[in-house]
Amino acid sequence: MYYPEPISRLIDSFTKLPGIGPKTAVRLAFFVLNMEEDDVLDFAKSLANAKRELTHCSNCGHITDQDPCAICQDEVRDSSVICVVQDPKDVIAMEKMKEFNGRYHVLHGAISPMDGIGPEDINVPALINRLKEEEVEELILATNPNIEGEATAMYISKLVRPSGIRTTRIAHGLPMGGDLEYADEVTLSKALEGRRDV
């Protein structure tokens, strides 16, 4: 179907976003066309400002508008415990829980030989430097429970082992409210591995 060039470019822009297919992109484009001009300008300004004003913390790699980030500057947090995550969104998820009071290290990806991503392509070298410079007692590996996340966790644990720093892995298994009959074999296996006394 033919769309005028400005709409076509807008649709193309929306299709570049993850999870947005052609039909949703068309709906979003026409929704934007029906918005008030001030709202559209505010939306565009928010996009540009987020891109322009955000950076990665030079210490932990989390997204921030100040360097170092607020978490790294917080002197109340336990600097002897570092939680390693794959993505800035993982930090936000952990912070919503309000249970973890340590620091973070964001890898910005996971090791994936199939995609040509090695340890040097993600934030592993910076993590190793932090462990040499800071007094860390525990490293919590909170990478995703998939092949890439597991490979990354194993690689980091082998690198860190000679230093004597305690290295732990977050537990995996059945979610609350889940049914055994719907769980796959890997999830059940991880749930059995992570069992504890009650």
Helices and strands as residue ranges (DSSP letters): H 5-15, H 22-34, H 37-53, E 55-56, E 63-64, H 70-73, E 78-85, H 88-97, E 102-106, G 113-115, G 119-121, H 124-133, E 138-141, H 147-160, G 161-163, E 166-169, G 180-182, H 185-193
